[in-house]
């Protein structure tokens, strides 16, 4: 299946922001639960454990990755049901992410923001987030998870040529 990349780059105070959006035919509280409840995150990203609160660190299993590693994830901000900001460090770098929800009746838009220092490696990062967000869509719709090969390498060139707006 041919997937269309949706990510855009925006100039930011300390680098660039990679922004991807998805819209769900669901109320905001239900979409928030898909992003924050461990049994629901397990369906598309991986489960997590720990005492989740701003300033605290939880452990998240990246169940869709090879060897399903566990990583420490710091909760930088949590403002239910509209904003979740998290960060983590691993062998691939420092990840600073925000998930922002807005609602319009029974429709909810998720704006996923990856705060980047620069665009190095964007050809792998962008397709990866596209895939994860489509896994979220599939988990909510009860459909099969999309194959990663539909995203990388097919979307790599799009992301490598992307420039901030």
Secondary structure, DSSP 8 states (H G I E B T S, - for coil): -------EEEEETTEEEEEEEEEESS-HHHHHHHHH-HHHHTTTT--EES---TT-EEEEE-TTSGGG-EEEEEEEEEETTTEEEEEEEETTEEEEEEEEEEEETTEEEEEEEEEESSSTTHHHHHHHHHHHHHHHHHHHHT-----GGGTTTTTHHHHHH----
